[in-house]
Amino acid sequence: MIDKKYYRLSAKLEAVMDFKESGYGKGSDCGVSSLEGFFSLKKGFPLFIAGAPYAGKTEFTLEILINTSKLHGWKHFLYIGEGGDVEAVFSELMSKYIGKPYDNSKFGMSKDEELKANVFIHNHFVLANHDMEFTIEEFYDLVDEAEKEMNIKFDTVTFDPFNDVVEELELYGGREDKYLASALKKVRVNAKQNNRINILVHHIADVRATTDKDGNRYMPPALPNEWAGGRTWWRRAFTMLLVYRPPQFLTNDTGEPVEKNESWIFIQKSKPKGVGKLGRVSIYWDWKKNGYYSYDDMNNQLYSCEKPQKNGLTLDPNIEFESEKPF
């Protein structure tokens, strides 16, 4: 709710003095070691994530959400429109939490692991019925309804993919740019009012193919103004992340060929101050664990929520979570 239409300094002096002491500050750790220093999560602000089809943008988003529940105890409300039925998305979350398939194969999680995953996912995730249709305002009204009914507070709210949002073009003279500018502002204001992170997962526009010096033709990573809908995303964004799967004939920062399981995360916009910086990092997909890992300076593989030790070994915190009362 907006309390006033305008202010003088005297009306906000106490809050300004508090801001002098705290500032925006660094955001919360996302649990991916290679992103440390480049990206952190700040409540009260939106986060936009995009990528081409099959780039792994939903996988990456779910990994970040699982990590923040492990590290910070965060709770999440999700609309995942392209992840299969709701039960399939819950199964995927359980698999990502344990690091094993949720099935009856010899590689699947044990009964004890399944019980642990059930409790953890139940306590940290709520999924919207993605067979329903929502305007952006209707979706956030649903979030409010869920919070009141379950007596909980969500730390993040994700809508994936954004093109599932019902557009109200008739209210904007049929102009998508005007509608989009208004919708993204509502996302921003809602995040601030509720002190949470509103995440939108989006597609990129058609990017023109390019050819390397050896004649290999491929799709380069989309620029910030090449997200579907155009530069309005760039203008309205606070933090923009692009998930990109580079072809193997390209080389990474060390001059080595791209690994077949490598993805690049581009930080295309970083805002507010202190939460990160522009750049590109590599992450690597492990299909057995259904998750990503990074390399540290000693070339050790670091999985989500692992931290390097000074002797070059890796440390898995094996966080034990206090039992929580169900919603």
N, C-alpha and C positions, 0 to 999 in steps of 0.2 A: 504494500500500500504506500502511495506517495503521500508524505506528511505535509510538504509545502511545495509551492511552485518556484520559490526563489529564496536566497539566503544572503545575509551580510556576514562578514567574518565573525562578528560578535556572537551570532547565533550558533556558530559551529566552533568557537574558539577552543573549548575544552576537547572536542574531538580532534581538532587540528593539532593541539599540543600532544595528545596521545599518539597521533600519527607521526609526529616528530620523533618520538621515542622508538616506535615500532616499525614505521614505514610499511611497505608492502611485505618485505621479508621474502626469504626463499620459500618455495612451495614444498609440498610433501614428496618424499622419495617415491618414484614409480616402480622400483624394484628391478629395473633392467640396468645392469652395471654400466654398459656402454653409453647410456643416456645420461648418466650422472654428470651434472654441470651443464648439460644441454637442455634438459627438460625436467620440470617438476610440476606438481599439481597444486593449484591454488584455488581454495574455495572462494566462491563469490564471483567466479569468472567462467565464461564458456570455454570449451575446448572443441576444435574442429579437426576431424581426421578424415583423410580422403585417400583414394587409390583407384587404380584401374580394376576391372573385374578380375578376380582370382589373385589379386595382389596380397591378400592376407590382412586387409584392414579390420575385419571383424575379429579374426584370430588375435591380432595385436591388441585390439581394444579389450577383449575378454581377458587377455593376459594381464594387462594393466589393472583391471578391476579385481581380479583374483589377488594380485600382488598387494594392492592397497588394503584389501580385507585382511590378508595375512599380517601386513606390517602395521596397519593403523586401526584395524577393526572396522573399517568403513562398510556401510551398507549401501546397496545399489538397487535402483529401479530401472528396468530395461525393456525396451521394445526392440526385438530382433526379428525383423520381417523376413529375412532371407536365410534363416538358420534352420529351417524345418519347423515341425510342430514344437509346441512349448516343451513337451517332454524330451524332445531331441536336444533342445538348448540346455535344459537342466542336466541331461546326460553329459553334454559337452563340458559344462562347467564342473561337474564332478570329476570328469576325466582330467581336466586341466589342473584341478586342485591336487589330486593324488599323483598325477604324472603317469597314469596307466589307463588303458581302455576300460570303459564301463561296459563290459560284456562278459560272456561265459567262456572266452578263449583261455588258453594257458597263459596268455600275457595279461589277462585282465586283473583288476584289483581283487584283493581278498575280501572276505566278508567283513573283517574288522575295518579294512580300509573303506569299504563301501559305507559302513555305518558312520565312520568319521566324516566322510564326504557328505553324507546325508545331513548330518547335524550342521556342518559348516555352511553348506550352500543354503540350507533352510534358514539359517540365522543371518545371512548376509545378502541374499538376492531375492528379488520379487520380479516376476516377468509379467508384462502386459499381455493381454490377449491380442496377438497381432492379426487376427482375422477381423478385428474391428477397424474402423477408419476414424482418424482424428485430425482436426486442425491443430496447430501448435498450441493454441490456448486450451483446447479440449484435452489435449494430452497432459499438460501441466495441471489442469483441474483434476484429472484422474490420479496424478501423483499425490496431490493434496488429499484426495479422498482416501487413498491407500494409507497415507501417513496417519490420518485421523482414525481410521478403522483399526489399524494395527498398533497404534500408539508408538510409532517409531519415527526416526528422522533419517532421511536418505542423505548420504554424502555426495553421491553422484546420480544423475539421471541421464540415461543414454537413449537416443532415438537412432536406429540403424535399419534401413538407410533413410536419409532425409527425404528422398523423393517419394516415400510413402506418405508423407504429410499431405493432407488435403489442401490444395491451393485455393485461395479465395480471390482469384484473379478479377472477378467481377467487381470487387470492392476497389480495385486499383486500375480501372479502365482497361483491363486485359493485359496490363504491362507486368511481365514477370519480374523485371528489375525492381519495380516499386513494391510489389508484393514481397519479394525476397528481402529487401532492405528493412521492411517493417517486421517481417517474421524473425529475422536474425536479431533485431533490436529487442524483440520480446524475449528471445532466448537469453540475451545478455541481462536484461532487467530482472527476469525471473531468477537467474542465478544469483544476482546480488541480493535480491529481497529474501531469498531462502538460504543464503550463505552455503551454497553447494556448487558443484561443478556440473553444468549442463553440457553433455557431450553430444555432438551431432556427427554421424558417420555419413560420408557423402561420396558420390562418384565424381570422376573427372570428366571433362568434356573430351571431344575428339581431338587428340593431339596428333599433329602431323608427323609422319614417320621420317626418320633420318637414316643416313647411310654412313658407316665408318670408313676408314681408309682402306679396309680390305674388302669393301663391297657388301658388308653385312647390313641388311636393312632391319631396323628395329624402332620401337616406340620409346622415345626418351621420357624421362620423368616430367610430369606436368608442372608448369610454373604456377605460382599462386593465383594468377589471373586466368588459369586454364581449368579451374574447377568448374563443373557443370553449373551454369548460372552466371559465370563470368566474374569480373573483378569485384562484384559486391561482396563476395566471401572475404576477399583480401581486405577490403575496407572495413568490414564489420568485425573481423576476427580479432581475438586477443592472442591465442596460440593456435597455429596451424601446423599439423603434422601430415606429411605425405608418406604413405607406405608404397615402396617400389621394389619390384623384383627384377633386378638387372639381368640381361642375357649373359651367358657364361663367356662370351668372347670379349666382354669389357674387362677392365682391370679396376681393382679397388685402390684405396689410398696408398697402399704399400707397393703398387705396381704389379701385384700378383693377379692372376686371372680370378675372376669372380667364382666363388664356390657354388656348387649346384643348389645348395640349401640356403644361400645368402639372400637377405633382403636389406634394403637401405631405408632408413628412416630420415627424411629431410625435415628439419625444423625450419619452416618457411616464414614463420612470424612468431615472435616471442614477446608476450606482454601479459601482465604488467612487469615493470622493472624488477629484476632479481630472480625471476622464475626460471631463466634459462638463457640461451643464446642461439643464434642462427648457426646452422651447420648440418652435417650428415654423419650418421653413424651406421655401423653394420650390426645386424643381428642374424642368427642362424637357427633354422628350424630343425628340431629333433622330433621326427615322427613317432619314435618309440615313447617319448615322454609327453607328446602332444603339447610341446611348449618350445620357447626360444632360449638360446644361450648366447653369451658374448665371450670374447677373449679378453683377458687382462694383459698387463704389460709383460708378464712372464709366459704368455701364450697358454695359460690355463683356461679351460672352459668354465664359465660362470653361468649357472642357470638362474632363473628368477629368484630374487631375495638372497642370493649368495653374495658374499663379500670377500675380496682378496685379503689374505694375511701378508704380513711383511716378509715372511720367509718364502713367499711365492706359492704356498699352498692355498687351497680354497677352503672357505668356511661356510658350511651349510648350517644356518641357525636352528633348523628343525624346530621351528616355533611351536610351542605347546600352547594351545588356546584354552583359556578358561571356559568351562562349560557355561553356556548362556541359556537363559530361559527362551524358549521358542517365542516367535511373534504372537 
